[in-house]
Amino acid sequence: MSRARQPPLVTGISPNEGISWTKVTIRGENLGTGPTDLIGLTICGHNCLLTAEWMSASKIVCRVGQAKNDKGDIIVTTKSGGKGTSTVSFKLLKPEKIGILDQSAVWVDEMNYYDMRTDRNKGIPPLSLRPANPLGIEIDKGRFPQKDLEALFPGMSADFTSENFSAAWYLIENHSTTSFDQLKMAVVNLKKQANKKNEGSLAYVKGGLSTFFEAQDALSAIHQKLEADGTEKVEGSMTQKLENVLNRASNTADTLFQEVLGRKDKADSTRNALNVLQRFKFLFNLPLNIERNRQKGDYDVVINDYEKAKSLFGKTEVQVFKKFPRTADGTHWIYFLCLLLDYAEVETRIEALRELLLDKLLETPSTLHDQKRYIRYLSDLHAPGDPAWQCIGAQHQWILQLMHNCKESYVKEQKGNSLLHSPMLDLDGDVRPSTIGHLSQTASLKRGSSFQSGHDDAWRYKAPQQVVFVEKLTKLVVSQLPNFWKLWISYVNGSLFSETAEKSGQMERSKKNARQRQNDFKKMIQEVMHSLVKLIRGALLPFSLREGESRQYGGWEMKSELSGQWLTHVIQTVRLSSESLTAFEIPNDMLQIIQDLILDLRVRCIIVTLQHTAEDIKRLAEKEDWVVDNEGLTSLPSQFEQCIIHSLQSLKTVLDCKPGEASVFQQQKTQEDVCQLSIGIMQVFIDCLEQLSTKPDGDIDTAHLSVDVSSPDLFGSIHEDSSLSSEQRLLIALSNCRYLERHTFLNIAEHFEKHGFQGVEKITQVSMESLKELDQRLFEMYIESKADPIVGSLEPGIYAGYFDWKDCLVPAGVRNYLKEALVNIIAVHAEVFTISKDLVPRVMSRIVEAVSEELSRLMQCVSSFSKNGALQARLEICALRDTVAIYLTPESNSSFKQALEALPQLSSGTDKKLLEELLNKFKSSMHLQLTCFQASSSAMMKT
């Protein structure tokens, strides 16, 4: 067992601090063996796996998310090493507040900002010059949660430039720990700043004091002169004159300065118009900018401009109008109307942009990155409905359409139509290369290829359309479904809006919608899985579909069923697809239907392989060369065993259970079917042996063979040795049967058990019984062919020359009929010994039984013996019995005993002596011929 990998260890991160969405490089040890091995990555407690990019075992690149903790560790988790540790930490910085004059990629509210050029005489300084610390004391940020402050001061703000400014919120947030004395100093600072604001008005008054005093002196002089005159007439006339002078002076002044004042009013009006154009130039140009940026694809710029326009104009018309610069001639109404018209045009163009982005979102094919981007755009534009769910639905329909288009394309090609190259199926750019080419180059996929010559045509190696279709279909699903699943996960956890501002409300709405639509999405996944499984079943297991489903998912021309090798390849393809989908954390209950498909494919592969194995074994009859080895065997048993082993080895990957798979023999019907097929394979070979041993060459059935098998060259080896007799073939078959019973069938049973087959005992028992029956039939046929001539020659030989047991001469030795019978028995011995010496005892014992039985019958049929006749009969019976003594059985011993009991007993010693002498003479004269019946000689010949 290999040693487990060490847990991941993070030793460095660059940079080690930054705001949210900062791109960082993580370095360390044992950071995973590949992208699929990386299953977890957290920085400061935030899951950053979605943005992680695995580079090597010592380097990972990702972006920091919106973590809650200001500082934390970097934790990497892998399948091979588990949860790791970190020796470094990352500090998450809060984004700095954007100042009024700071450049920013987002719009800053400028509702309260104004240009000093429009009111130069006001003493209040512009907002852009306001200090960042209005109290003038040290700021000490408190640790109060932002959410609690927002709940405590609803609708208020701690920003002192805001209309809804709350002093209490500002003090809690910035001076929660400030002492009372410092707060007193802050009050003094505020009073100083307030006094400075009044200095402008005071200076204005001081600057006009001289003129004021001169006018006052002139009026005092006139008044004193009038009093000196002392008369009312003078006073009245002087007063009237003074009024006339003042009127003439006023009229003269008006005449002199009328043109100047007119030009001033026009200048003020022009200045106001320019101020309006300058201030709202952005809004006037916004429709054109929106169109330009839309054509360039800069949707971010369009959205930012739109948000800026809304902050200026879109909230309430009253507020905008109140802050709109007035003009003396009322032209501000015209400007305001123009702005209203421009804003309406902006809304029209934004609505068109929403429709465009929605069309792009629902357009297929599309990458996950683009889908997320368009969803965020539509969310920022406050598009109606739920664009994310619409995208999920469109992607679901797209995957289903892809699958059915794939099936239709391959069905048309199988039927003879050219495969149309559809852009919907052009997904090969980023997918692993097909393994079919490699498989076709490394192994012959023709059934029985291990027993046939290797000169197959190139078309034999071409993969069937169903196999190519399954590989294409599974590749399609594996390439599309993970992105579909990731889109749903992003929809569930709200990360679709994580890269935009102020999305907390949208994230909560997204999560709520996702919870309500979990069942709907589960049905989508199940529909994709069902379509995948049914399309594969329609191509490979059409009989497993219901009648109504065959038209939708089938349509293939099933001229011949796929071989076991191709089914094994398909099973491997489906297994890899299932593993790929499991790696993307798709729940197992949604993938269970694929496991059921794999189980059915495995069962079918076993059935088909065993059926094809039976056909291969049936062809072995044409491969028998009748060449016998030292043990009396031909190559047929070995070929049979190798054929079985080869088939079982080809099923090894099918029989092995992968994680999550059930045993292929868990169903009782499968066990019974496999058991019957295995018995059928054994029976086919037994029939093959019987066919070879009983039928002549010309009667061998070749109707089941293909054209290649029926070629003239195939039977060259069979007709090579035409000198073999039928009896010799019977002996060879008997020798093969003996070896099959003692070795081959037992070895095959071990292989069946090794590969997990059920009912091996039944297979062995039935096969053994059938083999023994064949062996007995062949043995009886051979004994009948050899024993009958010998037995039939005994009676004519005994009574040759009108021999009579009642009237015969004194015995001179064993007569020729017995010698002839022994020679025939010796010939049988020689024939059997030549084929298989192990069969000699069995054959010779039966031959001796047949001869002794016949001899006993003949003796019992004799009515009476003379003395010489009895001696002659006893001599021949004893000579035969002693000669074949090593092959005697209880049956033959009983026959010899019955034959001797039928003879009169020898009464004199002379007869016994004569009998002994004649027996010795017989054994001596036929010593050479009788050597085969001696145990020692047999042993010597075996060596």
TORDREN-799137 format. One record per residue (C-alpha): residue in three letters; x, y, z. Coordinates in steps of 0.05 Angstrom, whole numbers, plus 5000, padded with zeros to 4 digits. Example, Ala and Ser with C-alpha at 12.3 -4.5 7.8 and 13.67 -1.06 7.14 Angstrom:
ALA524649105156/SER527349795143/
***
This chain:
MET500050005000/SER502750684981/ARG503951195035/ALA498651745042/ARG500452445018/GLN502252985067/PRO496953525081/PRO497754185044/LEU502254715075/VAL501955445055/THR508555795065/GLY507656445027/ILE502556914995/SER503757514950/PRO501358044964/ASN500057915038/GLU494758465044/GLY489558795001/ILE482258954991/SER476858474967/TRP477958164898/THR485458254902/LYS489057734859/VAL494057344901/THR499156794888/ILE499456244941/ARG505755824948/GLY507055224990/GLU507854474991/ASN503153894973/LEU497954364944/GLY494653804904/THR496153344846/GLY491753704796/PRO485754174789/THR480853614807/ASP484753454871/LEU483654164898/ILE476954154936/GLY477654734984/LEU481055414990/THR479355935043/ILE482656605058/CYS480656965122/GLY474856475127/HIS472056615057/ASN471356065005/CYS475656254945/LEU475155584908/LEU470955874852/THR476456354830/ALA482255874845/GLU486855664788/TRP491455084805/MET498255184772/SER502554654805/ALA503454274870/SER506854884899/LYS502955464868/ILE495655684865/VAL492856344839/CYS486056614863/ARG482357244883/VAL480657434955/GLY473257474969/GLN469257905015/ALA471457595080/LYS468657785148/ASN475257735185/ASP480558285176/LYS486257785182/GLY486457035176/ASP490056415151/ILE490256115081/ILE487455405085/VAL488154925026/THR484254265024/THR485653694975/LYS482853004963/SER489652674970/GLY492153045032/GLY485953305067/LYS485653975103/GLY492254355107/THR495454885150/SER498655565139/THR504855905166/VAL502956585138/SER496657015141/PHE493157525097/LYS490658205119/LEU484258445087/LEU484159205080/LYS477759615078/PRO476960025015/GLU478660765024/LYS473061265021/ILE473161624954/GLY474362364961/ILE470962904920/LEU477063024876/ASP479362304873/GLN478861904809/SER474061324814/ALA471260774769/VAL464460844802/TRP459861444807/VAL460061884869/ASP453862274889/GLU454863004871/MET447863264886/ASN450563744939/TYR456763954901/TYR456964624864/ASP461865064827/MET464165694863/ARG464266054796/THR456666084798/ASP456666464865/ARG463366784877/ASN460767264931/LYS458666704979/GLY463166635037/ILE461965875047/PRO467865485019/PRO466464934968/LEU465464214991/SER471764014956/LEU475564445005/ARG472164205068/PRO476863865117/ALA476563105125/ASN476463215201/PRO471463775217/LEU472463725293/GLY479963815288/ILE481563265339/GLU484462565331/ILE479662065301/ASP478961395338/LYS474860895298/GLY470260485342/ARG468659755336/PHE461159825330/PRO458259385274/GLN455859765214/LYS449259385213/ASP447659595285/LEU448960325269/GLU444560295207/ALA438959985249/LEU439960515304/PHE439761105255/PRO435160885198/GLY435661325136/MET441361735166/SER448761775148/ALA455361905184/ASP457962295124/PHE458063035144/THR457163235071/SER450562855066/GLU443763175071/ASN441762635122/PHE447862745165/SER447162475237/ALA451962795287/ALA450762235338/TRP452461695287/TYR458762085268/LEU461062145340/ILE459661405355/GLU463361175293/ASN469461645298/HIS469961885371/SER466861335414/THR472961335460/THR474662075458/SER475062425525/PHE470362995547/ASP476063495546/GLN477763335474/LEU470463415456/LYS470664115488/MET476564275443/ALA472464025383/VAL466964525402/VAL472165085404/ASN474664885335/LEU467664885306/LYS466465595334/LYS472965835303/GLN470865545236/ALA464065895242/ASN467266565258/LYS471766505197/LYS465566445153/ASN463167135176/GLU469767465160/GLY467767535087/SER461667955102/LEU465368385153/ALA470968525102/TYR465768745051/VAL462869245100/LYS469769505119/GLY471569605046/GLY465570085035/LEU466370515097/SER469871105061/THR464271175010/PHE459171135064/PHE462471685104/GLU463072145043/ALA455672075027/GLN454072215100/ASP458372855100/ALA455073115037/LEU448073015065/SER450173365130/ALA452773975093/ILE446374055053/HIS442274005116/GLN446474545152/LYS445775025093/LEU438374955093/GLU437975105167/ALA442275735157/ASP437376025106/GLY431875985159/THR425876045113/GLU420975525092/LYS420875785021/VAL428075685013/GLU427375005045/GLY421874804998/SER425375064937/MET431874754957/THR428474094970/GLN425074114903/LYS431574294869/LEU435073734905/GLU429873244882/ASN430373494811/VAL437873434813/LEU437372734840/ASN432272534787/ARG436472824731/ALA442572474760/SER438771824764/ASN436171894693/THR443072074668/ALA445971484705/ASP440771024676/THR442171294606/LEU449571214616/PHE449370514646/GLN443370224608/GLU447769894556/VAL452669644609/LEU447069354651/GLY443969034590/ARG450568714572/LYS451268474644/ASP444468144643/LYS446067794578/ALA452767584605/ASP449467304668/SER444366924625/THR449866644580/ARG453966474641/ASN448066104671/ALA446965724606/LEU454265534602/ASN454065314675/VAL448064874660/LEU451364584599/GLN457864464636/ARG454564164696/PHE449763714657/LYS454263604597/PHE454662874619/LEU447162784614/PHE446563144548/ASN451962684518/LEU449562064553/PRO444961774498/LEU450661824447/ASN455661534496/ILE451060954513/GLU450460774439/ARG457960814427/ASN459760404487/ARG454359894472/GLN457159794402/LYS464159704431/GLY461559214483/ASP463659664542/TYR457459494582/ASP460859664648/VAL461760384625/VAL454560424603/ILE452060174670/ASN456560644709/ASP454261244667/TYR447061034677/GLU447860984752/LYS451061664752/ALA445261954713/LYS440361644761/SER443861954820/LEU443462634786/PHE436562604756/GLY432961964768/LYS430961994841/THR425762564844/GLU424263114796/VAL422963604853/GLN429763534884/VAL433063614816/PHE428964224800/LYS430364534867/LYS437764474855/PHE437264704783/PRO440465394772/ARG435165944763/THR435866464710/ALA432767154710/ASP429567054642/GLY426466374661/THR430765974612/HIS431965474668/TRP425265174650/ILE427665044579/TYR434064724605/PHE430064294653/LEU425464064597/CYS431563884554/LEU434263474611/LEU427663124618/LEU427762944544/ASP434962704547/TYR433562274608/ALA427561954572/GLU432161794513/VAL437061484563/GLU431561044591/THR429660824521/ARG436760634503/ILE437660274570/GLU431359874557/ALA434259674489/LEU440759484523/ARG436859044572/GLU433658674514/LEU440458604480/LEU443758324543/LEU438057844555/ASP438657594483/LYS446157494493/LEU444857144560/LEU440056654528/GLU444456554467/THR447755874462/PRO453155634464/SER455956104517/THR461356044570/LEU459956054644/HIS464056694651/ASP459857054599/GLN453356814630/LYS455357084698/ARG457557734667/TYR450957844630/ILE446957664692/ARG450758184733/TYR449658704678/LEU442158564677/SER441958594753/ASP445459264753/LEU440459514702/HIS434659264745/ALA431958824690/PRO424958554704/GLY424057814721/ASP429657344740/PRO434957324685/ALA439156804722/TRP433456304723/GLN431856454651/CYS439056304634/ILE438755644672/GLY432455444634/ALA435455624567/GLN441755244582/HIS437654634602/GLN433854644536/TRP440354744498/ILE443554124528/LEU437353704512/GLN437353964441/LEU444753814433/MET443653094455/HIS437952964407/ASN441553294349/CYS447552854363/LYS443152234359/GLU439652454295/SER446352604261/TYR449251914275/VAL442751554257/LYS442751904190/GLU450051714178/GLN448650994195/LYS442950984145/GLY447551234090/ASN446751974094/SER452952404103/LEU453952674172/LEU452253414172/HIS457453824208/SER453154214256/PRO456354794295/MET452254554355/LEU456353924357/ASP463154254346/LEU465654154417/ASP472053784404/GLY476754364414/ASP477754284489/VAL475953554501/ARG480552954508/PRO482052564444/SER477951954427/THR480651284449/ILE477250894394/GLY483050964346/HIS487950704398/LEU483350124414/SER482449934341/GLN489949934330/THR491849514390/ALA486648954389/SER482548584338/LEU475248704351/LYS472648144309/ARG469347584348/GLY473946984353/SER479847394330/SER484447024377/PHE483146394337/GLN483446674266/SER488646964221/GLY490347694228/HIS489247904155/ASP482748284169/ASP480848864125/ALA481249564151/TRP473749634156/ARG473649094210/TYR477249574256/LYS472350144246/ALA468250304307/PRO460750204301/GLN456450824296/GLN453150664363/VAL459850654399/VAL462151314367/PHE455351614384/VAL455851414458/GLU462751704463/LYS460652354430/LEU454252394472/THR457752284539/LYS463252774520/LEU457953284503/VAL454353194570/VAL460853204610/SER463053844576/GLN456354204585/LEU453253954649/PRO458654194698/ASN457954914676/PHE450354834682/TRP451354574753/LYS456255134771/LEU451255654745/TRP446055364792/ILE450855364851/SER452556084838/TYR445156234834/VAL444055874901/ASN449556214940/GLY448556904908/SER455656944881/LEU452857174814/PHE452457874846/SER458657854888/GLU462758294842/THR457958874841/ALA456459404893/GLU450659414941/LYS448358714923/SER446358464992/GLY438958534976/GLN439758204908/MET443757624939/GLU438157504989/ARG432857514935/SER437057034893/LYS437756554951/LYS430356594965/ASN428556454892/ALA433555874890/ARG430355554951/GLN423555594917/ARG426255294852/GLN430454724879/ASN425354204858/ASP424854514788/PHE432354484779/LYS432653774805/LYS427553594752/MET431953924699/ILE438053504720/GLN433852884722/GLU431153024652/VAL438153104625/MET440352454659/HIS434152084634/SER435352334563/LEU442652124566/VAL440951434592/LYS435151314544/LEU439151544484/ILE444651044502/ARG439450504514/GLY436350654447/ALA443050554413/LEU445449944452/LEU439549654491/PRO433349814449/PHE429449244481/SER429849594548/LEU425750194523/ARG418250234527/GLU414450224462/GLY412950964463/GLU420251144475/SER423250754418/ARG421451274365/GLN424151854405/TYR430551534431/GLY431650964381/GLY431650924306/TRP438150534298/GLU438949974248/MET440749374290/LYS443448894237/SER447848554288/GLU448948654362/LEU455448964386/SER460948494408/GLY463248434479/GLN469548834465/TRP465549434441/LEU460649384498/THR466549374546/HIS469150004514/VAL462350334520/ILE461950134594/GLN468750454606/THR466451084570/VAL460051144612/ARG463951004675/LEU468851564661/SER463052034648/SER459751834714/GLU466351954751/SER467052634718/LEU460052844738/THR461152584809/ALA467552994814/PHE463453624803/GLU459453464867/ILE453053304831/PRO448852914883/ASN449052154875/ASP441552084875/MET441352484809/LEU446652024780/GLN443551364803/ILE440151264736/ILE447051254703/GLN449150704752/ASP442950304732/LEU444950384659/ILE452050154674/LEU449249544710/ASP444749364651/LEU450549464602/ARG455049024645/VAL449848474646/ARG448748524571/CYS456248524558/ILE456947874598/ILE451147554562/VAL453647754493/THR460847554509/LEU458646864532/GLN454246784470/HIS459946974425/THR464546514464/ALA459845934450/GLU460246104376/ASP467746134379/ILE468045464413/LYS463445164361/ARG468545364309/LEU473944974345/ALA471544344309/GLU474744604245/LYS481344724280/GLU482544014305/ASP489043774273/TRP488943084307/VAL496243154327/VAL497142774392/ASP502342954444/ASN505742484494/GLU499642474538/GLY494942274483/LEU491842964476/THR490643424418/SER490744184422/LEU483144214427/PRO482444204503/SER487844734510/GLN484445174457/PHE477845084493/GLU480745284560/GLN484445874530/CYS478146114496/ILE474346104562/ILE480046454599/HIS480646974544/SER473247124548/LEU473347174624/GLN479447624622/SER475848074573/LEU470248124624/LYS474748294682/THR473549044679/VAL466148914670/LEU465648444729/ASP469648894775/CYS465349374815/LYS467350104814/PRO465550554873/GLY458050624877/GLU456650034830/ALA452749414850/SER454948704836/VAL452948464767/PHE450347824798/GLN445748154849/GLN439547964810/GLN437347234811/LYS435447244737/THR442347474717/GLN445446904758/GLU440946394724/ASP442146674654/VAL449646684663/CYS449545984693/GLN445545714634/LEU450046054584/SER456245764619/ILE453145074617/GLY451445184545/ILE458645364529/MET461044714561/GLN455644324524/VAL457644634458/PHE464644384467/ILE462243694487/ASP457943674424/CYS464043904385/LEU467943304412/GLU462342834394/GLN461743134325/LEU469243054312/SER469442334337/THR463242064304/LYS462442454238/PRO467042404179/ASP470543024154/GLY465543164100/ASP459743154150/ILE462443714195/ASP457244274199/THR460144914171/ALA453545274159/HIS454645724220/LEU461445964196/SER462646624161/VAL465646684091/ASP472646744119/VAL471746124162/SER469045724104/SER474945874060/PRO478745264032/ASP484945414072/LEU481345324138/PHE480644564132/GLY487744434108/SER489844174176/ILE483743724183/HIS484943354119/GLU492443344129/ASP492342664164/SER487042264129/SER490041604153/LEU486741644221/SER481341124228/SER474741244263/GLU477140804321/GLN483341224329/ARG479141854330/LEU474741544383/LEU480941394424/ILE483442104416/ALA476642374436/LEU476641914497/SER483442164517/ASN481142884510/CYS474942724551/ARG479242424605/TYR483643044608/LEU477643504607/GLU474543144666/ARG480843134708/HIS483843804691/THR480544284642/PHE473544314672/LEU476444394742/ASN481044954718/ILE475245304684/ALA471145244748/GLU476745584786/HIS476746154736/PHE469246214741/GLU469846274817/LYS475746754811/HIS471447224768/GLY465547184817/PHE460846744776/GLN455046454815/GLY452745724811/VAL459645454792/GLU458144794826/LYS451944704783/ILE455944884720/THR461344384738/GLN456443844758/VAL452143894696/SER458243944651/MET461543344683/GLU455242924676/SER454643104603/LEU461942974591/LYS461542294625/GLU455542104583/LEU459442284521/ASP465541914546/GLN461341294560/ARG458041324491/LEU464741394456/PHE467740844498/GLU462040364483/MET462740524410/TYR470140374411/ILE469239724452/GLU463739514406/SER468139634345/LYS474039244375/ALA470938714419/ASP465538464372/PRO470438204319/ILE474637844372/VAL468537554407/GLY465437354342/SER471636974321/LEU471736524383/GLU466136044367/PRO468035924294/GLY475235824317/ILE473435334371/TYR469434894325/ALA473934964264/GLY475434284230/TYR469133974260/PHE472133984329/ASP468133614382/TRP469133654456/LYS466632944464/ASP471432634415/CYS478232974411/LEU485532774416/VAL490132884475/PRO491733634478/ALA498333824445/GLY497834564461/VAL493435184455/ARG489635204391/ASN490435744338/TYR483636094350/LEU485836304419/LYS492536544393/GLU488936934340/ALA484337244392/LEU490437434434/VAL493837744374/ASN487538154361/ILE487438364434/ILE494838544429/ALA493238974368/VAL487939344407/HIS492939444463/ALA498039714414/GLU492940194383/VAL490640464450/PHE497840504477/THR499840904416/ILE494441424429/SER494241444505/LYS497440934552/ASP492741174607/LEU486840884569/VAL489940184563/PRO487439894629/ARG480340144617/VAL479939884545/MET483539224558/SER479339064618/ARG472939144577/ILE475738734520/VAL477738174568/GLU470838204600/ALA467538124532/VAL472137544512/SER471537184579/GLU464037264579/GLU463536974509/LEU468336404527/SER464236244590/ARG457936224549/LEU460935754499/MET463435284553/GLN456735284587/CYS453335114522/VAL457334464514/SER453033874536/SER458733414556/PHE466333364553/SER470832774543/LYS477032724586/ASN481433014531/GLY476133534514/ALA475833774585/LEU483333814589/GLN483634194523/ALA478334694546/ARG481634784614/LEU488334904579/GLU485535454534/ILE481535784589/CYS487435794637/ALA492236034582/LEU487636624566/ARG486436784639/ASP493736774658/THR495737184598/VAL490937764613/ALA491537704688/ILE493438444699/TYR486938664664/LEU482238204701/THR476238514735/PRO471138194782/GLU466638104722/SER471937754680/ASN474237334739/SER467037104749/SER466536924676/PHE472936524678/LYS470636184741/GLN463935994710/ALA467435724649/LEU472035284691/GLU466235044733/ALA462734804671/LEU468534324658/PRO469633644691/GLN474933654745/LEU481833354731/SER482232694769/SER489332474759/GLY495932804773/THR498232624702/ASP492933084672/LYS494933654719/LYS502233564701/LEU500633554627/LEU496434184636/GLU502034544670/GLU507134334618/LEU502734564561/LEU501435234595/ASN508935354604/LYS510135154532/PHE504835654509/LYS507736214550/SER514736064527/SER513036034454/MET509036684456/HIS513437054505/LEU514837634459/GLN507637724440/LEU505237684511/THR510138194538/CYS504938754532/PHE500738384584/GLN506238424636/ALA506238984687/SER513739064688/SER514239114613/SER508639624612/ALA512340034662/MET518739994621/MET515040204559/LYS512240804595/THR519241044609/
***
